[in-house]
Amino acid sequence: MIRDVRICFVGDSLVAGMGDGRFLGWSGRLAMRAAGAGQPLTYYNLGVRGQTSADIAARWERECEPRLSAETDARVVFSFGVNDTLLEDGRVRVPAPDSAANLAAILRRAAEREWTCLVVAPPPNADDEHNRRIGELDALYSEVCAAQDVPYVRVHQPLLHNHTWMRAIRDADGYHPGAEGYEEFAALMVPYWLLWLAEPGSTLPVVR
């Protein structure tokens, strides 16, 4: 019997796939890989451009609720943090401890709803100093997820050293790659993604 798997991808413009001429991003590509591996699913992209963890914390549950009915294998993939670490008037939009607290609160509430979660690290961009701040947030997010026993895929460092990804973002707006970059992101995720989908509660190795 095929499980009725329903997954909401919640996050920012990188979840939405901004810049991809095929309008798939990494999340759409993962949904395609799942179907190709024999695990069809219902896929909802809830990425919103420019949003921080605070913005997402305020909206995610009410947007997921009508899409994740109780009788289904209900799951949520979260990925955010790039906008938290952007500078505005010399200060980050959301301080790292607050960003980590937002993620922790989101995951606690998802556990209460019995929605299986996966968190994907914020990816790098073309700004070295910004990437340093994202790297620090990545470490905090990893700690939050470990404390709540939620799988966390640390794609930031692998993508930072991925020539295709870095070239793709530099050739675009510095943040959002074209299709080739998103394909690299998805390819990095696939083994962990398929394992997570295999059964509820599957344990994932950590991407370093």
Stockholm file with secondary structure:
# STOCKHOLM 1.0

chainA/1-208         MIRDVRICFVGDSLVAGMGDGRFLGWSGRLAMRAAGAGQPLTYYNLGVRGQTSADIAARWERECEPRLSAETDARVVFSFGVNDTLLEDGRVRVPAPDSAANLAAILRRAAEREWTCLVVAPPPNADDEHNRRIGELDALYSEVCAAQDVPYVRVHQPLLHNHTWMRAIRDADGYHPGAEGYEEFAALMVPYWLLWLAEPGSTLPVVR
#=GR chainA/1-208 SS CCCCEEEEEEESHHHHTTTCTTSCHHHHHHHHHHHHTTCCCEEEEEECTTCCHHHHHHHHHHHHGGGSCTTSEEEEEEECCTTTTCEETTEESSCHHHHHHHHHHHHHHHHHTTCEEEEECCCCCSCHHHHHHHHHHHHHHHHHHHHTTCCEECCHHHHHTCHHHHHHHHHTTSSCCCHHHHHHHHHHHHHHHHHHHHSTTCCCCCCC
#=GC SS_cons         CCCCEEEEEEESHHHHTTTCTTSCHHHHHHHHHHHHTTCCCEEEEEECTTCCHHHHHHHHHHHHGGGSCTTSEEEEEEECCTTTTCEETTEESSCHHHHHHHHHHHHHHHHHTTCEEEEECCCCCSCHHHHHHHHHHHHHHHHHHHHTTCCEECCHHHHHTCHHHHHHHHHTTSSCCCHHHHHHHHHHHHHHHHHHHHSTTCCCCCCC
//
